[in-house]
Amino acid sequence: MTRRKLALLAAMVLMAVALAACNDSKADMDEDTLAEPIIVDLTINPETVAVGEKVFIQAKVTQAGQPVEDADKVEIEVTQEGGGLSATVPIEHDEGGIYKLEKTFDQPGTYRIISHVTARGQHSMPLKELTVTE
C-alpha cells in the first residue's frame, strides 16, 4: 500500500472515530426519558359558557409521569366553527408543568381549542370544543 493510500485510510478511520464520539455524547443523555412521548392533558373549565364569562384553559404537560416545566413553546389556537374568529395565543408556565390561559368570548358559537405544545424535540396538539351561548 502506498503512503498516500495509507494516509487516506488513517484519515477516514480518525473521522469515523470522531463521529462515533459525537454520537456517544448524545447517548449519555437519559435515553429512557427522550424515548417517552410528551403527554398534554388539555382541559377547559367550564366547557359551556355565556358570552362575556371567563373560561379557564389549561394544558398540563408531562413526560414519563414528570411535569415538563421547560417547554419550548405553548400556544392555544382558538377557531370559531363556520369560519369566524381565529387566533393563536402564547401561554406561560404556571407551575408543575401546567400552562394556563383565562379568556372571555364576545360571540356565541362553537369554538375549537387546540393546544400546540413543543417540548423536548416533540410536538403535541390535543383538541377540545367550547360552546359559548348568548
PyMOL CGO cylinders between C-alpha atoms (Angstrom):
from pymol import cmd
from pymol.cgo import CYLINDER

trace = [
    CYLINDER, 0.00, 0.00, 0.00, 1.35, 3.42, -0.89, 0.3, 1, 1, 1, 1, 1, 1,
    CYLINDER, 1.35, 3.42, -0.89, 1.87, 6.13, 1.69, 0.3, 1, 1, 1, 1, 1, 1,
    CYLINDER, 1.87, 6.13, 1.69, -0.85, 8.21, 0.11, 0.3, 1, 1, 1, 1, 1, 1,
    CYLINDER, -0.85, 8.21, 0.11, -3.44, 5.42, 0.41, 0.3, 1, 1, 1, 1, 1, 1,
    CYLINDER, -3.44, 5.42, 0.41, -2.33, 4.68, 3.96, 0.3, 1, 1, 1, 1, 1, 1,
    CYLINDER, -2.33, 4.68, 3.96, -2.69, 8.35, 4.93, 0.3, 1, 1, 1, 1, 1, 1,
    CYLINDER, -2.69, 8.35, 4.93, -6.16, 8.47, 3.37, 0.3, 1, 1, 1, 1, 1, 1,
    CYLINDER, -6.16, 8.47, 3.37, -7.20, 5.32, 5.21, 0.3, 1, 1, 1, 1, 1, 1,
    CYLINDER, -7.20, 5.32, 5.21, -5.87, 6.71, 8.51, 0.3, 1, 1, 1, 1, 1, 1,
    CYLINDER, -5.87, 6.71, 8.51, -7.79, 9.98, 7.97, 0.3, 1, 1, 1, 1, 1, 1,
    CYLINDER, -7.79, 9.98, 7.97, -11.02, 8.06, 7.30, 0.3, 1, 1, 1, 1, 1, 1,
    CYLINDER, -11.02, 8.06, 7.30, -10.55, 5.97, 10.45, 0.3, 1, 1, 1, 1, 1, 1,
    CYLINDER, -10.55, 5.97, 10.45, -9.95, 9.12, 12.53, 0.3, 1, 1, 1, 1, 1, 1,
    CYLINDER, -9.95, 9.12, 12.53, -13.09, 10.71, 11.08, 0.3, 1, 1, 1, 1, 1, 1,
    CYLINDER, -13.09, 10.71, 11.08, -15.15, 7.64, 11.92, 0.3, 1, 1, 1, 1, 1, 1,
    CYLINDER, -15.15, 7.64, 11.92, -13.82, 7.67, 15.49, 0.3, 1, 1, 1, 1, 1, 1,
    CYLINDER, -13.82, 7.67, 15.49, -14.59, 11.39, 15.85, 0.3, 1, 1, 1, 1, 1, 1,
    CYLINDER, -14.59, 11.39, 15.85, -18.16, 10.93, 14.59, 0.3, 1, 1, 1, 1, 1, 1,
    CYLINDER, -18.16, 10.93, 14.59, -18.68, 7.95, 16.89, 0.3, 1, 1, 1, 1, 1, 1,
    CYLINDER, -18.68, 7.95, 16.89, -17.50, 10.06, 19.84, 0.3, 1, 1, 1, 1, 1, 1,
    CYLINDER, -17.50, 10.06, 19.84, -20.08, 12.74, 18.99, 0.3, 1, 1, 1, 1, 1, 1,
    CYLINDER, -20.08, 12.74, 18.99, -22.83, 10.15, 18.93, 0.3, 1, 1, 1, 1, 1, 1,
    CYLINDER, -22.83, 10.15, 18.93, -21.66, 8.68, 22.24, 0.3, 1, 1, 1, 1, 1, 1,
    CYLINDER, -21.66, 8.68, 22.24, -22.03, 12.06, 23.97, 0.3, 1, 1, 1, 1, 1, 1,
    CYLINDER, -22.03, 12.06, 23.97, -25.65, 12.23, 22.81, 0.3, 1, 1, 1, 1, 1, 1,
    CYLINDER, -25.65, 12.23, 22.81, -26.16, 8.68, 24.04, 0.3, 1, 1, 1, 1, 1, 1,
    CYLINDER, -26.16, 8.68, 24.04, -25.15, 9.86, 27.50, 0.3, 1, 1, 1, 1, 1, 1,
    CYLINDER, -25.15, 9.86, 27.50, -28.47, 11.71, 27.74, 0.3, 1, 1, 1, 1, 1, 1,
    CYLINDER, -28.47, 11.71, 27.74, -31.26, 9.90, 29.52, 0.3, 1, 1, 1, 1, 1, 1,
    CYLINDER, -31.26, 9.90, 29.52, -32.45, 7.76, 26.59, 0.3, 1, 1, 1, 1, 1, 1,
    CYLINDER, -32.45, 7.76, 26.59, -35.46, 6.44, 28.51, 0.3, 1, 1, 1, 1, 1, 1,
    CYLINDER, -35.46, 6.44, 28.51, -36.79, 9.96, 29.07, 0.3, 1, 1, 1, 1, 1, 1,
    CYLINDER, -36.79, 9.96, 29.07, -36.13, 11.02, 25.50, 0.3, 1, 1, 1, 1, 1, 1,
    CYLINDER, -36.13, 11.02, 25.50, -37.94, 7.94, 24.21, 0.3, 1, 1, 1, 1, 1, 1,
    CYLINDER, -37.94, 7.94, 24.21, -41.06, 8.75, 26.25, 0.3, 1, 1, 1, 1, 1, 1,
    CYLINDER, -41.06, 8.75, 26.25, -43.63, 10.95, 24.49, 0.3, 1, 1, 1, 1, 1, 1,
    CYLINDER, -43.63, 10.95, 24.49, -44.78, 14.20, 25.98, 0.3, 1, 1, 1, 1, 1, 1,
    CYLINDER, -44.78, 14.20, 25.98, -48.38, 13.98, 27.20, 0.3, 1, 1, 1, 1, 1, 1,
    CYLINDER, -48.38, 13.98, 27.20, -50.60, 17.06, 27.03, 0.3, 1, 1, 1, 1, 1, 1,
    CYLINDER, -50.60, 17.06, 27.03, -53.82, 16.98, 29.05, 0.3, 1, 1, 1, 1, 1, 1,
    CYLINDER, -53.82, 16.98, 29.05, -55.94, 19.87, 27.73, 0.3, 1, 1, 1, 1, 1, 1,
    CYLINDER, -55.94, 19.87, 27.73, -58.84, 20.97, 29.93, 0.3, 1, 1, 1, 1, 1, 1,
    CYLINDER, -58.84, 20.97, 29.93, -61.45, 23.69, 29.52, 0.3, 1, 1, 1, 1, 1, 1,
    CYLINDER, -61.45, 23.69, 29.52, -63.44, 24.79, 32.55, 0.3, 1, 1, 1, 1, 1, 1,
    CYLINDER, -63.44, 24.79, 32.55, -66.32, 25.16, 32.07, 0.3, 1, 1, 1, 1, 1, 1,
    CYLINDER, -66.32, 25.16, 32.07, -66.91, 23.60, 28.64, 0.3, 1, 1, 1, 1, 1, 1,
    CYLINDER, -66.91, 23.60, 28.64, -70.01, 25.77, 28.12, 0.3, 1, 1, 1, 1, 1, 1,
    CYLINDER, -70.01, 25.77, 28.12, -70.04, 29.48, 28.99, 0.3, 1, 1, 1, 1, 1, 1,
    CYLINDER, -70.04, 29.48, 28.99, -72.16, 32.54, 28.24, 0.3, 1, 1, 1, 1, 1, 1,
    CYLINDER, -72.16, 32.54, 28.24, -70.81, 35.46, 26.23, 0.3, 1, 1, 1, 1, 1, 1,
    CYLINDER, -70.81, 35.46, 26.23, -68.51, 37.53, 28.47, 0.3, 1, 1, 1, 1, 1, 1,
    CYLINDER, -68.51, 37.53, 28.47, -67.97, 34.81, 31.08, 0.3, 1, 1, 1, 1, 1, 1,
    CYLINDER, -67.97, 34.81, 31.08, -64.46, 33.64, 31.92, 0.3, 1, 1, 1, 1, 1, 1,
    CYLINDER, -64.46, 33.64, 31.92, -63.23, 30.28, 30.74, 0.3, 1, 1, 1, 1, 1, 1,
    CYLINDER, -63.23, 30.28, 30.74, -60.06, 28.67, 32.06, 0.3, 1, 1, 1, 1, 1, 1,
    CYLINDER, -60.06, 28.67, 32.06, -57.93, 26.77, 29.54, 0.3, 1, 1, 1, 1, 1, 1,
    CYLINDER, -57.93, 26.77, 29.54, -55.15, 24.60, 30.91, 0.3, 1, 1, 1, 1, 1, 1,
    CYLINDER, -55.15, 24.60, 30.91, -52.52, 22.39, 29.28, 0.3, 1, 1, 1, 1, 1, 1,
    CYLINDER, -52.52, 22.39, 29.28, -50.81, 20.03, 31.72, 0.3, 1, 1, 1, 1, 1, 1,
    CYLINDER, -50.81, 20.03, 31.72, -47.60, 18.75, 30.12, 0.3, 1, 1, 1, 1, 1, 1,
    CYLINDER, -47.60, 18.75, 30.12, -45.83, 15.64, 31.39, 0.3, 1, 1, 1, 1, 1, 1,
    CYLINDER, -45.83, 15.64, 31.39, -43.21, 13.19, 30.19, 0.3, 1, 1, 1, 1, 1, 1,
    CYLINDER, -43.21, 13.19, 30.19, -42.62, 9.82, 31.85, 0.3, 1, 1, 1, 1, 1, 1,
    CYLINDER, -42.62, 9.82, 31.85, -45.01, 10.89, 34.61, 0.3, 1, 1, 1, 1, 1, 1,
    CYLINDER, -45.01, 10.89, 34.61, -42.97, 14.01, 35.45, 0.3, 1, 1, 1, 1, 1, 1,
    CYLINDER, -42.97, 14.01, 35.45, -44.08, 17.61, 34.84, 0.3, 1, 1, 1, 1, 1, 1,
    CYLINDER, -44.08, 17.61, 34.84, -42.49, 19.39, 31.89, 0.3, 1, 1, 1, 1, 1, 1,
    CYLINDER, -42.49, 19.39, 31.89, -41.66, 22.89, 33.10, 0.3, 1, 1, 1, 1, 1, 1,
    CYLINDER, -41.66, 22.89, 33.10, -39.29, 23.78, 30.26, 0.3, 1, 1, 1, 1, 1, 1,
    CYLINDER, -39.29, 23.78, 30.26, -41.48, 23.55, 27.16, 0.3, 1, 1, 1, 1, 1, 1,
    CYLINDER, -41.48, 23.55, 27.16, -40.03, 25.44, 24.20, 0.3, 1, 1, 1, 1, 1, 1,
    CYLINDER, -40.03, 25.44, 24.20, -43.41, 26.80, 23.14, 0.3, 1, 1, 1, 1, 1, 1,
    CYLINDER, -43.41, 26.80, 23.14, -47.00, 26.51, 24.35, 0.3, 1, 1, 1, 1, 1, 1,
    CYLINDER, -47.00, 26.51, 24.35, -49.80, 28.20, 22.42, 0.3, 1, 1, 1, 1, 1, 1,
    CYLINDER, -49.80, 28.20, 22.42, -53.56, 27.96, 22.38, 0.3, 1, 1, 1, 1, 1, 1,
    CYLINDER, -53.56, 27.96, 22.38, -55.25, 28.19, 18.99, 0.3, 1, 1, 1, 1, 1, 1,
    CYLINDER, -55.25, 28.19, 18.99, -58.88, 29.33, 19.10, 0.3, 1, 1, 1, 1, 1, 1,
    CYLINDER, -58.88, 29.33, 19.10, -61.02, 28.91, 15.98, 0.3, 1, 1, 1, 1, 1, 1,
    CYLINDER, -61.02, 28.91, 15.98, -64.73, 29.61, 15.72, 0.3, 1, 1, 1, 1, 1, 1,
    CYLINDER, -64.73, 29.61, 15.72, -66.54, 26.99, 13.65, 0.3, 1, 1, 1, 1, 1, 1,
    CYLINDER, -66.54, 26.99, 13.65, -68.08, 28.31, 10.48, 0.3, 1, 1, 1, 1, 1, 1,
    CYLINDER, -68.08, 28.31, 10.48, -65.14, 30.50, 9.53, 0.3, 1, 1, 1, 1, 1, 1,
    CYLINDER, -65.14, 30.50, 9.53, -65.35, 33.05, 12.33, 0.3, 1, 1, 1, 1, 1, 1,
    CYLINDER, -65.35, 33.05, 12.33, -62.73, 34.16, 14.81, 0.3, 1, 1, 1, 1, 1, 1,
    CYLINDER, -62.73, 34.16, 14.81, -59.30, 32.53, 14.64, 0.3, 1, 1, 1, 1, 1, 1,
    CYLINDER, -59.30, 32.53, 14.64, -56.37, 33.42, 16.92, 0.3, 1, 1, 1, 1, 1, 1,
    CYLINDER, -56.37, 33.42, 16.92, -53.25, 31.86, 18.45, 0.3, 1, 1, 1, 1, 1, 1,
    CYLINDER, -53.25, 31.86, 18.45, -52.26, 32.96, 21.95, 0.3, 1, 1, 1, 1, 1, 1,
    CYLINDER, -52.26, 32.96, 21.95, -48.93, 32.08, 23.61, 0.3, 1, 1, 1, 1, 1, 1,
    CYLINDER, -48.93, 32.08, 23.61, -49.25, 30.99, 27.24, 0.3, 1, 1, 1, 1, 1, 1,
    CYLINDER, -49.25, 30.99, 27.24, -46.70, 30.81, 30.02, 0.3, 1, 1, 1, 1, 1, 1,
    CYLINDER, -46.70, 30.81, 30.02, -45.85, 28.11, 32.52, 0.3, 1, 1, 1, 1, 1, 1,
    CYLINDER, -45.85, 28.11, 32.52, -47.65, 28.46, 35.85, 0.3, 1, 1, 1, 1, 1, 1,
    CYLINDER, -47.65, 28.46, 35.85, -46.25, 25.60, 37.95, 0.3, 1, 1, 1, 1, 1, 1,
    CYLINDER, -46.25, 25.60, 37.95, -45.90, 21.83, 37.95, 0.3, 1, 1, 1, 1, 1, 1,
    CYLINDER, -45.90, 21.83, 37.95, -45.99, 21.52, 34.16, 0.3, 1, 1, 1, 1, 1, 1,
    CYLINDER, -45.99, 21.52, 34.16, -49.29, 23.45, 33.97, 0.3, 1, 1, 1, 1, 1, 1,
    CYLINDER, -49.29, 23.45, 33.97, -49.72, 26.19, 31.39, 0.3, 1, 1, 1, 1, 1, 1,
    CYLINDER, -49.72, 26.19, 31.39, -52.85, 28.36, 31.90, 0.3, 1, 1, 1, 1, 1, 1,
    CYLINDER, -52.85, 28.36, 31.90, -54.94, 30.86, 30.00, 0.3, 1, 1, 1, 1, 1, 1,
    CYLINDER, -54.94, 30.86, 30.00, -58.01, 32.79, 31.16, 0.3, 1, 1, 1, 1, 1, 1,
    CYLINDER, -58.01, 32.79, 31.16, -60.23, 34.05, 28.33, 0.3, 1, 1, 1, 1, 1, 1,
    CYLINDER, -60.23, 34.05, 28.33, -63.65, 35.51, 27.59, 0.3, 1, 1, 1, 1, 1, 1,
    CYLINDER, -63.65, 35.51, 27.59, -65.58, 35.32, 24.32, 0.3, 1, 1, 1, 1, 1, 1,
    CYLINDER, -65.58, 35.32, 24.32, -67.80, 38.07, 22.91, 0.3, 1, 1, 1, 1, 1, 1,
    CYLINDER, -67.80, 38.07, 22.91, -69.57, 36.00, 20.25, 0.3, 1, 1, 1, 1, 1, 1,
    CYLINDER, -69.57, 36.00, 20.25, -71.73, 32.90, 20.72, 0.3, 1, 1, 1, 1, 1, 1,
    CYLINDER, -71.73, 32.90, 20.72, -70.81, 29.75, 18.86, 0.3, 1, 1, 1, 1, 1, 1,
    CYLINDER, -70.81, 29.75, 18.86, -68.76, 26.59, 18.98, 0.3, 1, 1, 1, 1, 1, 1,
    CYLINDER, -68.76, 26.59, 18.98, -65.00, 27.06, 19.24, 0.3, 1, 1, 1, 1, 1, 1,
    CYLINDER, -65.00, 27.06, 19.24, -62.20, 24.61, 18.60, 0.3, 1, 1, 1, 1, 1, 1,
    CYLINDER, -62.20, 24.61, 18.60, -59.47, 24.95, 21.22, 0.3, 1, 1, 1, 1, 1, 1,
    CYLINDER, -59.47, 24.95, 21.22, -56.14, 23.37, 20.20, 0.3, 1, 1, 1, 1, 1, 1,
    CYLINDER, -56.14, 23.37, 20.20, -53.07, 23.45, 22.41, 0.3, 1, 1, 1, 1, 1, 1,
    CYLINDER, -53.07, 23.45, 22.41, -49.80, 23.47, 20.48, 0.3, 1, 1, 1, 1, 1, 1,
    CYLINDER, -49.80, 23.47, 20.48, -47.01, 22.24, 22.76, 0.3, 1, 1, 1, 1, 1, 1,
    CYLINDER, -47.01, 22.24, 22.76, -43.41, 21.91, 21.61, 0.3, 1, 1, 1, 1, 1, 1,
    CYLINDER, -43.41, 21.91, 21.61, -41.11, 20.38, 24.22, 0.3, 1, 1, 1, 1, 1, 1,
    CYLINDER, -41.11, 20.38, 24.22, -38.02, 18.20, 24.21, 0.3, 1, 1, 1, 1, 1, 1,
    CYLINDER, -38.02, 18.20, 24.21, -37.99, 17.76, 20.45, 0.3, 1, 1, 1, 1, 1, 1,
    CYLINDER, -37.99, 17.76, 20.45, -41.65, 16.73, 20.28, 0.3, 1, 1, 1, 1, 1, 1,
    CYLINDER, -41.65, 16.73, 20.28, -44.94, 18.42, 19.32, 0.3, 1, 1, 1, 1, 1, 1,
    CYLINDER, -44.94, 18.42, 19.32, -48.42, 17.61, 20.62, 0.3, 1, 1, 1, 1, 1, 1,
    CYLINDER, -48.42, 17.61, 20.62, -51.70, 19.30, 19.75, 0.3, 1, 1, 1, 1, 1, 1,
    CYLINDER, -51.70, 19.30, 19.75, -54.81, 17.95, 21.50, 0.3, 1, 1, 1, 1, 1, 1,
    CYLINDER, -54.81, 17.95, 21.50, -58.19, 19.46, 20.62, 0.3, 1, 1, 1, 1, 1, 1,
    CYLINDER, -58.19, 19.46, 20.62, -61.28, 20.29, 22.70, 0.3, 1, 1, 1, 1, 1, 1,
    CYLINDER, -61.28, 20.29, 22.70, -64.51, 22.11, 21.92, 0.3, 1, 1, 1, 1, 1, 1,
    CYLINDER, -64.51, 22.11, 21.92, -66.03, 25.04, 23.79, 0.3, 1, 1, 1, 1, 1, 1,
    CYLINDER, -66.03, 25.04, 23.79, -69.61, 26.21, 23.48, 0.3, 1, 1, 1, 1, 1, 1,
    CYLINDER, -69.61, 26.21, 23.48, -70.37, 29.90, 24.02, 0.3, 1, 1, 1, 1, 1, 1,
    CYLINDER, -70.37, 29.90, 24.02, -74.05, 30.76, 24.50, 0.3, 1, 1, 1, 1, 1, 1,
    CYLINDER, -74.05, 30.76, 24.50, -75.84, 34.12, 24.46, 0.3, 1, 1, 1, 1, 1, 1,
]
cmd.load_cgo(trace, "trace")
